[in-house]
């Protein structure tokens, strides 16, 4: 069970860091999407910081169980609100955020099972 947790944790952590990198480098597509849902562009760095913290928590949580659970819950909440923000403005292209949400849920379940 831990092998599956390890694989999902590494994938989730890498995707979170990749997403944070896009925000910090002001990737035009990400900035447009974020501003379209009504998030202030001056605070995009805060979203990147949340993703970096989530990635570090998920990766550290592979070795220290409570951090992994807390990080997974944080990642899940982050992407629940991301999906909600998209749906609030009737933008239905939520595949990326929904995939990250699903990975967060899978990681949480696996982390809870692989104690």
C-alpha positions in Angstrom: 0.0 0.0 0.0 2.9 2.4 0.8 4.2 2.0 -2.8 1.0 3.4 -4.2 1.1 6.2 -1.6 4.6 7.0 -2.6 3.8 7.1 -6.3 0.7 9.3 -5.9 2.5 11.5 -3.4 5.4 12.1 -5.8 3.0 12.8 -8.7 0.9 15.2 -6.6 3.9 17.0 -5.2 5.4 17.4 -8.7 2.2 18.7 -10.2 1.7 21.2 -7.4 5.2 22.5 -7.8 4.7 22.7 -11.6 1.5 24.7 -11.1 3.2 27.0 -8.5 6.0 27.6 -11.0 3.5 28.7 -13.6 2.0 31.1 -11.2 5.3 32.6 -10.0 6.5 33.1 -13.6 3.1 34.7 -14.5 2.3 32.1 -17.2 -0.2 34.0 -19.4 -2.7 31.1 -19.5 -2.7 30.7 -15.8 -3.0 34.4 -15.1 -5.9 34.7 -17.5 -7.7 31.8 -15.9 -7.2 33.1 -12.4 -8.3 36.6 -13.2 -11.3 35.2 -15.1 -12.6 33.6 -11.9 -12.3 36.9 -10.1 -9.1 36.4 -8.1 -6.9 39.6 -7.8 -3.8 39.3 -10.0 -1.7 41.0 -7.3 -2.1 38.0 -5.0 -1.3 35.1 -7.4 1.9 34.6 -5.5 -0.2 33.6 -2.5 -1.8 30.8 -4.5 1.7 29.6 -5.6 2.8 29.7 -1.9 -0.2 27.5 -0.9 0.7 25.0 -3.7 4.4 25.0 -2.6 3.3 24.4 1.0 1.0 21.6 -0.1 3.7 19.9 -2.2 6.2 20.1 0.6 3.6 18.8 3.1 2.7 15.9 0.8 6.3 14.9 0.2 7.3 15.3 3.9 4.1 13.5 4.8 5.4 10.3 3.1 7.8 10.0 6.1 5.8 11.7 8.8 2.2 10.6 8.8 0.4 13.7 10.5 2.0 16.1 8.1 0.9 14.1 5.1 -2.7 14.0 6.3 -2.8 17.7 7.1 -1.2 18.6 3.7 -3.7 16.3 1.9 -6.6 18.1 3.6 -5.2 21.5 2.7 -4.7 20.5 -0.9 -8.2 19.1 -1.1 -9.7 22.3 0.3 -7.6 24.4 -2.0 -8.9 22.6 -5.1 -12.5 22.4 -3.8 -12.4 26.2 -3.7 -10.7 26.3 -7.1 -13.4 24.3 -8.7 -16.1 26.3 -6.9 -14.5 29.6 -8.1 -14.7 28.3 -11.7 -18.3 27.1 -11.4 -19.3 30.4 -9.7 -18.5 32.3 -12.9 -20.0 29.6 -15.1 -16.6 28.5 -16.4 -16.9 24.7 -16.8 -13.3 24.0 -17.8 -12.4 22.5 -14.4 -10.6 19.4 -15.5 -7.2 20.4 -14.2 -8.4 21.5 -10.8 -10.8 18.4 -10.5 -7.8 16.1 -11.4 -5.7 17.7 -8.6 -8.7 17.4 -6.2 -9.0 13.7 -7.1 -5.3 13.1 -6.6 -5.5 14.9 -3.2 -8.4 12.6 -2.2 -6.6 9.5 -3.4 -3.4 10.5 -1.5 -5.4 11.2 1.6 -7.1 7.8 1.5 -3.8 6.0 0.8 -2.0 7.9 3.5 -4.7 7.0 6.0 -4.5 3.3 5.0 -0.7 3.1 4.9 -0.1 4.1 8.5 
